[in-house]
Amino acid sequence: MTRILSIIRGSIIIFLLLLVAAAIQGCSTEPDVLEEEVYGDVLIELTIVNHMDESQLGDRTPAELRDSIFQKYGVTREEFRSAHDYYQRNMQNQMLRIEEYSDRLRAERDSIQEAEKQFRLNLETERIRDSLNTEAADTLVDN
């Protein structure tokens, strides 16, 4: 009888150890979520759309723009939501990601502002050049 109890006790302990090992293994595998880079790109574009005012939207609604973002990256709304929930579980890492995304947006903004500044300078240069050419031509005609 003692031998049977000992075998049962040993079997229960082995079963519990296997159960704990399976639980640990199940917790350690990363769920199937969007790659961090894709998640970041989608999040940035969705954030931009959410901050656009109606004059910037043209003839499209914010919902249409969001749908086009998901389509562009081949992601469903549910996949993005799942990834967002997953990445937010570790708030410290999420804050680092958000800071990185903010840096990317600032760099993009600065690049656009510089290009716009250069474009305006080129327009002004052309306007002055055209004005000088017209004045020179008028002077030649008058003489």
C-alpha positions in Angstrom: 0.0 0.0 0.0 2.8 2.4 0.8 4.5 1.5 -2.4 1.3 2.4 -4.3 0.9 5.7 -2.5 4.6 6.5 -3.2 4.1 5.8 -6.9 0.9 7.9 -7.0 2.7 10.7 -5.2 5.6 10.5 -7.6 3.3 10.5 -10.6 1.5 13.5 -9.3 4.7 15.4 -8.8 5.9 14.5 -12.3 2.5 15.5 -13.7 2.7 18.9 -11.9 6.3 19.5 -13.0 5.3 18.7 -16.6 2.3 21.1 -16.3 4.5 23.9 -14.9 7.0 23.3 -17.6 4.3 23.5 -20.3 2.9 26.7 -18.8 6.4 28.3 -18.7 7.0 27.3 -22.3 3.7 28.7 -23.3 4.4 32.0 -21.6 7.8 32.4 -23.1 6.8 32.2 -26.7 6.1 35.5 -28.4 2.6 35.8 -29.8 2.2 36.3 -33.6 2.3 40.1 -33.7 3.3 42.6 -36.3 7.0 43.3 -36.6 8.0 46.3 -34.6 9.0 48.3 -37.7 5.7 47.7 -39.5 3.8 48.5 -36.2 5.8 51.8 -35.9 5.1 52.8 -39.5 1.4 52.2 -39.2 1.2 53.9 -35.8 3.0 57.0 -37.2 0.7 57.3 -40.2 -2.4 56.7 -38.1 -1.3 59.4 -35.7 -0.8 61.9 -38.6 -4.3 61.1 -40.0 -5.8 61.6 -36.5 -4.2 65.1 -36.3 -5.2 66.3 -39.8 -7.9 68.9 -40.0 -10.7 68.7 -42.5 -9.0 71.1 -45.0 -6.1 68.7 -45.3 -8.2 65.6 -45.9 -9.5 66.7 -49.3 -12.4 64.6 -50.3 -11.5 61.6 -48.1 -12.6 60.9 -44.6 -10.2 60.0 -41.8 -11.7 56.4 -41.8 -10.9 56.0 -45.5 -7.4 57.2 -44.9 -6.9 54.8 -42.0 -8.2 52.0 -44.2 -5.8 52.9 -46.9 -2.9 52.8 -44.4 -3.9 49.3 -43.3 -4.1 48.2 -46.9 -0.8 49.8 -47.8 1.0 47.7 -45.1 -1.2 44.6 -45.6 -2.4 44.7 -42.0 -5.9 44.4 -40.7 -7.3 46.7 -38.1 -7.5 43.7 -35.7 -3.8 42.8 -36.3 -2.8 46.3 -35.6 -4.9 46.5 -32.4 -3.4 43.2 -31.2 0.1 44.4 -31.8 -0.6 47.7 -30.1 -1.9 45.9 -27.1 1.1 43.6 -27.1 3.7 46.4 -27.4 2.0 48.5 -24.7 2.3 45.7 -22.2 5.9 46.8 -21.6 5.3 50.6 -21.1 9.0 51.5 -20.7 9.8 50.0 -24.1 6.7 51.5 -25.6 7.8 55.0 -24.4 11.2 54.4 -26.0 9.4 53.5 -29.3 7.2 56.5 -29.1 10.2 58.8 -28.6 11.9 57.2 -31.6 8.8 57.7 -33.7 8.6 61.4 -32.5 12.2 61.8 -33.5 11.4 60.4 -37.0 8.5 62.7 -37.4 10.5 65.8 -36.3 13.3 64.9 -38.8 10.6 64.5 -41.5 9.1 67.8 -40.6 12.5 69.5 -40.7 13.2 68.0 -44.1 9.9 69.1 -45.5 10.4 72.7 -44.1 13.9 72.8 -45.6 12.6 71.7 -49.0 9.8 74.2 -48.8 12.2 77.0 -47.9 14.5 76.0 -50.9 11.4 75.8 -53.2 10.3 79.3 -52.2 13.9 80.6 -52.6 14.1 79.1 -56.1 10.7 80.7 -57.0 11.9 84.1 -55.7 15.1 83.7 -57.7 13.3 82.9 -60.9 10.9 85.8 -60.3 13.8 88.2 -59.9 15.6 86.7 -62.9 12.5 87.1 -65.0 12.0 90.6 -63.8 15.7 91.5 -64.6 15.4 89.9 -68.1 12.2 91.8 -68.8 13.8 95.1 -67.7 17.0 94.4 -69.8 14.8 93.6 -72.8 12.8 96.8 -72.3 16.0 98.8 -72.1 17.3 97.3 -75.3 14.0 98.0 -77.1 13.9 101.6 -75.8 17.4 102.3 -77.0 
